[in-house]
Amino acid sequence: MLQNKLKTLGAVAAFAVTSVVMSVAAFAAPGAVTGIHQEDASKSSVKVAWTADVSATKYYTRYSNDGVNWGSEDYSYSATDTKSSLSEGQTIYVQVCAADKSGRGPWSDAFQLVTAPSDISSASFVNATSTTCILNWAPATGADGYVITYASNTYDVGNVTSAEIPYLAGETYARVYAYRTSASGYKAMGSYAYKTVYGLKVLPGRYDKNSFGLTSAYASIGVIYVGVVGGDSIQAEVATIKVSKKGKITYKTAATAEGSSARFSNIKQGKAYAYRVRPYITTDAGKVYGEWSNYRYYGASKSAKYSTSNKKISLKWSKISGMNWAKISISTKEDKGYKKVAIVNASKKKYTISKIGKKNLKKGKSYWVKLEFYINGSKKKVKTATGSDFIYKQKITVK
């Protein structure tokens, strides 16, 4: 009997202890808030959020400029809070604690927050290569990094105020954003706080000799036009030349002109000229020029005459100063099938054609005769020499 009573008392005591423990646990204050992170930012506000505590009825927050000295507390019923009336590019700190009916939990560790920096006041397209565009921009107050968005691509260029980005064909503008980074890695960047750079383009590469030339030449009035394939904007240069006995050419710039078709006047007949081109583009910082091409040459004789008699064609010309050799060719068609007749010293000033290949010219038949002048110090090198781009070509019916 006594033994049964003791067992009953023991059970009652154990139940009582358990109830007390359960009661204390049921009314314990919430634990420390977790999952704190920055959710948004503007130039004057920050939004912070954290993991919700199911037992919490409200949350307390307090802010600090240095993480040591804290301002007055405020509270929120949701697991977020927004702090306003801040400065652009500012760093602040927040602490959060949860509370329920039993009391408040501990303050969290200080968590760093940042506002977005100031707007970028100016940005410009300043230079280019054949594959890239170079941008410059003014530093933004409070920024510690910049992002360029371009053709659906994003380039985080770091804390610089100039960057080179790859050019993508057809894309003409880019946007530059400033950001400020918190200790947790959050980048505060205003949604519309960007500067747009327009007019992006690349600088064409160096033109080879097949990519540029005379687009028009009016020898009698001394006017020539120089352009490139594709009609890009170019700077062209015309130079007078001197050729030594050994074939060395020296150049002296006579004039430069710009545009998609560069015009030159006062080009004298009977004188040899060299010309070359280089590309340019116009940026916000002015014109950017590419590399000069090699030279091509131009020379127009003061007179070039063709006549025919006795089943022969006679050519006469006046010498072009600086052009050493004359090449005569003949064909039955205007644009192809030319056969070399002779290469003669240009100072000879005349030549008579009696055959096309091994066959005599036929009376009453029409032929195309071509007269070209070359700059070279040796007759043997004429095949590889650079000739004048001005070629005399005439259709002659043999008499």
Secondary structure by P-SEA (a helix, b strand, c coil): caaaaaaaaaaaaaaaaaaaaaaaaaacccccccccccccccccbbbbbccccccccbbbbbbbcccccccbbbbbcccbbbbcccccbbbbbbbbbbbccccccccccbbbbbcccccccccccccccccbbbbbbcccccccbbbbbcccccccccccccbbbbbcccccbbbbbbbcccccbbbbbbcccbbbbcbbbbbbcccccccccccccccccbbbbbbcccccbbbbbbbbbcccccbbbbbbbcccccccbbbbccccccbbbbbbbbbbbbccccccccccccccbbbbbcbbbbbbcccbbbbbbcccccccbbbbbbccccccccccccccccccccccccccccccccccbbbbbbbbbbbccccccccccccccbbbbbbbbcc
